[in-house]
Amino acid sequence: MVENTSSISSDWTDKVANSFQLGGIETAVLDNGAGRGIRIAWVNTGSGLRYKVVLDRAMDIVDAFFQQHSLVWLSHGGITYPQTSANQGMRWLKTFGGGLLTTCGLTHIGGPESDEYGERGLHGEISNTPAEIESVIQPDIRAGNLNMSITGRIREAQVFGPSLELKRTISGSLGMSLIRIEDEVTNWGNTPAPHMLLYHCNLGWPLVDEGAKLVWQGKWQTPSGEPGRIFNDDNDFRRCPAPLNEHSGTGEDVAFIDIQTDESGICTCGIHNPKLDLAVALRFPKKQLPWLTNWQHWGKGEYVTGLEPGTNPPIGQSNARSDNTLIQLEPGESRKYSLEIEVLTEPSGINHFLDNT
């Protein structure tokens, strides 16, 4: 469900000369700090929602704001230049900027591992790969077109394979607080290729705050199968706590969720902050992304929760192969994925989100 149609008034004739006065996509290059030289695109929806697409980091989305409120958690390091060495051990964490969307995969999601099929670092290499941008389509109010999009291709390829390509389109419309992500992963190699994908969506203050409610339904388990510090039957793990001393450093907790769907097969999850009258909803087809991971890390100064739709829980390629859940893309085969992220502010939209999730 999309909360509203465009809020952009049509009464602009003779008042607006340039569509950018209402919103659009502005590309730029960062010129300072660890991200110096990185291409970005600021997307202004004209509804109060604006966000930054990092073109040189798999078209991931980092900063995201609704009006004056940040929606996301940003790491200490922020945006850093892509590093091919990040696909070793835990080095991925050195380049992890947080933000609204960090892409994990395309062949591995989970911790570092090594087996007869090779060595893989935390969460794979795709997020450290620049995109080849194919198109930037701006809204054109004179033609009555409020839609905008940016499309690129990101390749995870090597001689003798695997050779996977992610084609990504991020789109929206003027006046709507909605982000659409349409992905297609294709195996252009001549042998089958393992494939795993996870959307690491990292939400932060002030959207995430003490008393805010995490919204999802489904059977859950911890990675170990044993009760965790957060995820146990005696704790209200859907209510965000104050910062926790025990989450300093590597303190965290994770649940793997077999998320429920509506009657059309769509999964919905998100967060609601009643103090701000603000909610963020994520929607995705369970047929494409059957699992949701909820990461909770309430450290002081590192206060974040992640909602992470994926083809698998982040158990790693080796474990997925062992339990026969690892996708193998045949040569020329493609898989499509879609994810919607919507900001909800109207009581009717928020109530529908809470009542139907």
C-alpha angles and dihedrals in degrees: 000000000000111000100219146000119243115310091201109116118233089215093096100107111130089002104075124048099175130041089221087072085072100032145286143145122307119188122205144154123243111237105189143050130006091331096053111146096018118136116231139175123212112208117201112189094188090232097091092273117112129162143175122239113201103214094189092053101061090284089289117169115237117164116038128172137179108203105308096342125095112219099195147062117240121199124234090258097047118185112002132179113271113266124198089202089066090086091077126091112311095334090113087079090064090062098036107118096175112217135139095309133015113174117224123195144355093185102004139031121180138041128338115288143165130202141143089294094059145273121300131188129215112304097345133264108280096097089059093055125097120231127235102227115223102177146358111197117193128202115259112203093184090061091043092247113137095170125108134179146168122210131191144157125235119192129206099186144140138170110282089018172222094186110178128164128199115205108195131188121186113191145165144151134253110264096020124105092215135114120199120197117191115184133181121188117197131184106223093175126098097240132055114278130206113241134195128161134186131176106217102202110185117197124192149168134349091021088044109052141136108300097019113134126234109216122210138112130209146087112299140192136179119244090255095042089236126106112277132213090261104017105063134113093253096058131074094229093170091067116077112236131209115271111296126221090210090062093062113124110355096353110136144122132220137195128194109216129200089208123213123238137212121245091278094054096256120139120213128193136152146117136283125203108193092188090063097033084233135129136174119208128195119200129187139152113263090214088066101033109023097172136062122196119200113202117191120189113164100176120149107269089003099072110157147134124200127209106195123183112196149164086245137002109269093270097130134251094275095055092043089052090050094052093042095244097111112115115229113199112209119222108289093009120135135195124200127212133185132192129178123198115192132182112218123201106149115091092231093054094044092048092050090050092051095042095049102042 
